[in-house]
Amino acid sequence: MEKLKNATLGGGCFWCLEAVYSKLEGVKSIAPGYAGGTKLNPTYEQVCTGNTGHAEVIQIDFDPQKTSYETLLDWFWRCHDPTTLNRQGGDIGTQYRSVIFYENEAQKTTANVSKKDAEKYLNVYGTNCY
């Protein structure tokens, strides 16, 4: 029996992220929702006020035998612009911020390394499209 792992990422509209990750091998399911806020089970309207502290995210269940957390993070940096504060394209608001919610210390370490690598790239090339 396969042992799935989770990754929770926010990079703008959750539907846009869901479309990217649904095509990756090893991704078993994707659940869009809200994370990081103070209100339990907020509505879309409540999140849009900017007062709940939530971000639009996707939670990815993936098979680590077929794809890695590092690969998911690589796609995370490629599929959105982390340099725009609280915005992705026409979507504006704090709920569209760039965020990685880690599940454990190993994911935290990996996410921090990934972020530093992305920052190096952005400092050299000035874009996240690599």
Secondary structure, 3 states (H helix, E strand, C coil): CCCCEEEEEEECCHHHHHHHHCCCCCEEEEEEEEECCCCCCCCHHHHHCCCCCCEEEEEEEECCCCCCHHHHHHHHHHCCCCCCCCEECCEECHHHCEEEECCCHHHHHHHHHHHHHHHHHHHHHCCCCC
